[in-house]
Amino acid sequence: MAGVAAIRDNAHLYLLFVDTPFQHRGIALALWQTALAACIECAQPETITVNASSFAVPVYVKLGFVALGPAEVREGVQSTPMAFAIQRADSPAN
């Protein structure tokens, strides 16, 4: 398996992983785009959230996520809460 993505409640990306030998080939982007399209089709959320490890924050920024605040520690695990705002064709441009 090269990678995997998992979404909870059509609005929270709780897993996006690409095995080391397959990184830097666009697999994370392809997985993210597929997961995002499925979320939009099923539930049309306004945002998708993720709790990014410090290692993954730059990857999520490249995918279009923004940090919602500083890193947090919950149950001994550090992560940065992030969100991806979904742009709709019928939404006014900002």
Residue frames as a rotation matrix with the C-alpha (Angstrom) as fourth column:
MET 1
0.588 0.809 0.000 0.00
0.809 -0.588 0.000 0.00
0.000 0.000 -1.000 0.00
ALA 2
-0.325 -0.714 0.621 1.41
0.705 -0.620 -0.344 3.38
0.631 0.326 0.704 -0.98
GLY 3
-0.968 0.014 0.252 -0.93
-0.152 -0.829 -0.538 5.56
0.201 -0.559 0.804 1.03
VAL 4
-0.329 0.896 -0.297 -4.30
0.885 0.402 0.234 6.01
0.330 -0.186 -0.926 2.67
ALA 5
-0.860 0.203 0.469 -6.74
-0.303 -0.941 -0.148 8.80
0.411 -0.269 0.871 3.53
ALA 6
-0.425 0.761 -0.491 -9.68
0.838 0.536 0.105 8.62
0.343 -0.367 -0.865 5.93
ILE 7
-0.679 0.345 0.648 -12.43
-0.296 -0.936 0.188 11.13
0.672 -0.065 0.738 6.68
ARG 8
-0.710 0.519 -0.475 -14.74
0.697 0.426 -0.576 11.26
-0.097 -0.741 -0.665 9.68
ASP 9
0.005 0.868 -0.497 -18.23
0.620 -0.393 -0.680 12.79
-0.785 -0.304 -0.540 9.49
ASN 10
0.371 0.114 0.922 -17.52
0.918 -0.195 -0.345 14.13
0.140 0.974 -0.177 5.98
ALA 11
0.857 -0.011 0.516 -15.69
0.006 -1.000 -0.030 17.06
0.516 0.029 -0.856 7.55
HIS 12
0.609 -0.691 0.391 -12.56
-0.690 -0.217 0.691 15.87
-0.392 -0.690 -0.608 9.39
LEU 13
0.518 -0.572 -0.636 -9.47
-0.353 0.534 -0.768 14.38
0.779 0.622 0.075 7.78
TYR 14
0.776 -0.196 0.600 -8.19
-0.586 0.130 0.800 12.07
-0.235 -0.972 -0.014 10.47
LEU 15
0.226 -0.766 0.602 -5.66
0.205 0.641 0.740 10.14
-0.952 -0.043 0.302 8.44
LEU 16
0.956 -0.132 -0.261 -3.53
-0.283 -0.185 -0.941 11.00
0.076 0.974 -0.214 5.42
PHE 17
0.324 -0.848 0.419 -0.46
-0.343 0.307 0.888 8.85
-0.882 -0.432 -0.191 5.13
VAL 18
0.851 -0.220 -0.476 1.96
-0.414 0.276 -0.867 8.07
0.323 0.936 0.144 2.30
ASP 19
0.812 -0.580 0.066 4.63
0.435 0.677 0.594 5.45
-0.389 -0.454 0.802 2.91
THR 20
0.320 -0.771 -0.551 8.16
-0.156 -0.616 0.772 6.85
-0.934 -0.161 -0.318 2.73
PRO 21
-0.569 -0.635 0.522 9.25
0.416 0.325 0.849 5.19
-0.709 0.701 0.079 -0.57
PHE 22
-0.146 0.630 0.763 6.21
0.985 0.019 0.173 6.73
0.095 0.777 -0.623 -2.29
GLN 23
0.401 0.297 -0.867 6.47
0.535 -0.844 -0.042 10.29
-0.743 -0.447 -0.497 -0.98
HIS 24
-0.224 -0.428 -0.875 7.04
-0.294 -0.827 0.480 13.31
-0.929 0.365 0.059 -3.26
ARG 25
-0.930 -0.029 0.366 5.11
0.314 0.452 0.835 11.72
-0.190 0.892 -0.411 -6.14
GLY 26
-0.720 0.692 0.047 1.80
-0.594 -0.651 0.473 13.53
0.358 0.313 0.880 -5.75
ILE 27
-0.560 0.516 -0.648 0.08
0.429 0.850 0.305 10.66
0.708 -0.107 -0.698 -3.96
ALA 28
-0.660 0.316 -0.681 -0.93
0.632 -0.257 -0.731 12.74
-0.407 -0.913 -0.030 -0.92
LEU 29
-0.758 0.379 -0.531 -2.43
-0.499 -0.861 0.098 15.36
-0.421 0.339 0.841 -3.22
ALA 30
-0.629 0.529 -0.570 -4.36
-0.380 0.430 0.819 12.73
0.678 0.732 -0.070 -5.19
LEU 31
-0.570 0.411 -0.711 -5.65
0.725 0.659 -0.200 11.11
0.386 -0.630 -0.674 -1.99
TRP 32
-0.718 0.269 -0.641 -6.65
0.299 -0.713 -0.634 14.50
-0.628 -0.647 0.432 -0.58
GLN 33
-0.763 0.437 -0.477 -8.44
-0.644 -0.584 0.495 15.54
-0.062 0.685 0.726 -3.78
THR 34
-0.568 0.552 -0.611 -10.36
0.045 0.762 0.646 12.27
0.822 0.340 -0.457 -3.84
ALA 35
-0.556 0.331 -0.763 -11.34
0.831 0.241 -0.501 12.55
0.018 -0.912 -0.409 -0.16
LEU 36
-0.802 0.225 -0.553 -12.35
-0.060 -0.952 -0.301 16.20
-0.594 -0.209 0.777 -0.59
ALA 37
-0.724 0.542 -0.426 -14.53
-0.564 -0.111 0.819 15.40
0.397 0.833 0.386 -3.61
ALA 38
-0.491 0.540 -0.684 -16.25
0.487 0.821 0.298 12.62
0.722 -0.186 -0.666 -1.68
CYS 39
-0.661 0.217 -0.718 -16.94
0.644 -0.328 -0.691 14.95
-0.386 -0.919 0.077 1.27
ILE 40
-0.812 0.332 -0.480 -18.39
-0.439 -0.889 0.129 17.60
-0.384 0.315 0.868 -0.99
GLU 41
-0.642 0.573 -0.510 -20.57
-0.322 0.403 0.857 15.08
0.696 0.714 -0.074 -2.81
CYS 42
-0.423 0.447 -0.788 -21.88
0.675 0.736 0.055 13.52
0.604 -0.509 -0.613 0.40
ALA 43
0.086 0.420 -0.903 -22.29
0.982 -0.191 0.004 16.46
-0.171 -0.887 -0.429 2.75
GLN 44
0.270 -0.050 0.962 -21.18
0.545 -0.816 -0.195 19.76
0.794 0.576 -0.193 1.19
PRO 45
0.423 -0.167 -0.891 -19.27
0.855 -0.253 0.453 20.97
-0.301 -0.953 0.035 4.29
GLU 46
0.987 -0.101 0.126 -17.92
-0.060 -0.953 -0.298 24.51
0.150 0.287 -0.946 4.41
THR 47
0.180 -0.966 0.185 -14.60
-0.965 -0.211 -0.159 23.38
0.192 -0.150 -0.970 5.88
ILE 48
0.722 -0.156 -0.675 -12.56
0.192 0.981 -0.021 20.23
0.665 -0.115 0.738 6.41
THR 49
0.640 -0.498 0.585 -10.49
-0.768 -0.445 0.461 20.08
0.031 -0.744 -0.668 9.59
VAL 50
0.525 -0.561 -0.640 -7.36
0.271 0.823 -0.499 18.14
0.807 0.089 0.584 10.49
ASN 51
0.890 -0.407 0.207 -5.16
-0.334 -0.270 0.903 17.83
-0.311 -0.873 -0.376 13.56
ALA 52
0.759 -0.613 -0.221 -1.71
-0.106 0.218 -0.970 17.87
0.643 0.759 0.100 11.97
SER 53
0.623 -0.689 -0.371 1.45
0.727 0.335 0.599 16.50
-0.289 -0.643 0.709 13.51
SER 54
0.472 -0.509 -0.720 4.33
-0.221 -0.859 0.462 18.98
-0.854 -0.058 -0.518 13.52
PHE 55
-0.580 -0.698 0.421 5.96
0.177 0.396 0.901 16.93
-0.795 0.597 -0.106 10.74
ALA 56
-0.338 0.538 0.772 2.83
0.922 0.352 0.159 17.17
-0.186 0.766 -0.616 8.56
VAL 57
0.263 0.500 -0.825 1.97
0.378 -0.840 -0.389 20.87
-0.888 -0.209 -0.410 8.99
PRO 58
-0.470 -0.466 -0.750 4.00
-0.444 -0.609 0.657 21.97
-0.763 0.642 0.080 5.91
VAL 59
-0.939 0.188 0.289 2.30
0.340 0.646 0.683 19.28
-0.059 0.740 -0.670 3.81
TYR 60
-0.055 0.992 -0.114 -1.15
0.945 0.015 -0.327 20.43
-0.322 -0.126 -0.938 4.86
VAL 61
0.037 -0.005 -0.999 -0.23
-0.023 -1.000 0.005 24.06
-0.999 0.023 -0.037 4.16
LYS 62
-0.867 -0.404 -0.290 0.74
-0.305 -0.028 0.952 23.02
-0.393 0.914 -0.099 0.61
LEU 63
-0.718 0.665 0.206 -2.67
0.688 0.633 0.354 21.32
0.105 0.396 -0.912 0.31
GLY 64
-0.397 0.545 0.739 -4.41
0.113 -0.769 0.629 24.58
0.911 0.333 0.244 1.26
PHE 65
0.449 0.514 -0.730 -5.04
0.778 0.177 0.603 24.15
0.439 -0.839 -0.321 4.99
VAL 66
-0.094 -0.456 0.885 -4.43
-0.250 -0.850 -0.464 26.99
0.964 -0.265 -0.034 7.45
ALA 67
-0.724 -0.235 -0.649 -3.61
0.539 0.395 -0.744 26.72
0.431 -0.888 -0.159 11.15
LEU 68
0.338 0.910 0.241 -6.48
0.362 -0.362 0.859 27.60
0.869 -0.203 -0.452 13.46
GLY 69
0.871 -0.135 0.471 -4.16
-0.474 -0.479 0.739 28.21
0.126 -0.867 -0.482 16.38
PRO 70
-0.125 -0.985 0.122 -0.96
-0.982 0.106 -0.155 27.01
0.140 -0.140 -0.980 18.00
ALA 71
-0.384 -0.121 -0.915 -0.06
-0.165 0.984 -0.061 23.38
0.908 0.128 -0.398 18.49
GLU 72
0.334 0.566 0.753 -1.98
-0.910 -0.013 0.414 21.60
0.244 -0.824 0.511 21.26
VAL 73
-0.811 -0.506 -0.293 -1.21
-0.392 0.842 -0.370 18.54
0.434 -0.185 -0.882 23.36
ARG 74
0.274 0.908 0.317 -4.03
-0.952 0.211 0.220 16.09
0.133 -0.362 0.923 24.03
GLU 75
0.935 0.107 0.337 -3.45
-0.216 0.927 0.305 12.79
-0.280 -0.358 0.890 25.78
GLY 76
0.250 -0.955 0.160 0.28
0.073 0.184 0.980 13.25
-0.965 -0.234 0.115 25.21
VAL 77
-0.070 -0.219 0.973 -0.03
0.960 0.250 0.126 13.82
-0.271 0.943 0.192 21.45
GLN 78
-0.335 -0.116 -0.935 0.91
0.048 -0.993 0.106 17.17
-0.941 -0.010 0.338 19.94
SER 79
-0.276 0.265 0.924 -0.99
0.957 0.169 0.237 18.44
-0.094 0.949 -0.300 16.91
THR 80
-0.896 0.025 -0.443 -1.90
-0.060 -0.996 0.064 21.69
-0.439 0.084 0.894 15.22
PRO 81
0.035 0.961 0.273 -5.60
0.568 0.206 -0.797 22.23
-0.822 0.183 -0.539 14.48
MET 82
-0.881 -0.327 -0.343 -6.00
-0.118 -0.550 0.827 23.24
-0.458 0.769 0.446 10.83
ALA 83
0.159 0.969 0.191 -8.85
0.230 0.152 -0.961 23.84
-0.960 0.196 -0.198 8.40
PHE 84
-0.901 -0.265 0.344 -9.42
0.375 -0.077 0.924 23.84
-0.218 0.961 0.169 4.66
ALA 85
-0.240 0.831 -0.502 -12.09
-0.271 -0.554 -0.787 26.29
-0.932 -0.052 0.358 3.47
ILE 86
-0.381 0.194 0.904 -14.11
0.770 0.607 0.195 24.90
-0.511 0.771 -0.381 0.58
GLN 87
-0.705 0.097 -0.703 -14.59
-0.371 -0.895 0.249 27.36
-0.605 0.436 0.666 -2.25
ARG 88
-0.078 0.769 0.635 -17.88
0.602 0.544 -0.585 26.96
-0.795 0.337 -0.505 -4.06
ALA 89
-0.695 -0.148 0.704 -18.56
0.711 -0.291 0.640 28.08
0.110 0.945 0.307 -7.59
ASP 90
0.178 0.874 0.452 -21.69
0.637 -0.453 0.624 29.89
0.750 0.177 -0.638 -6.38
SER 91
0.423 -0.107 -0.900 -19.86
0.830 -0.353 0.432 31.67
-0.364 -0.930 -0.060 -3.53
PRO 92
0.981 -0.134 0.137 -18.81
-0.068 -0.911 -0.406 35.31
0.180 0.390 -0.903 -3.89
ALA 93
0.256 -0.962 -0.092 -15.04
0.623 0.237 -0.746 35.71
0.739 0.133 0.660 -4.33
ASN 94
0.758 -0.078 -0.648 -13.13
0.565 -0.418 0.712 37.14
-0.326 -0.905 -0.272 -1.36
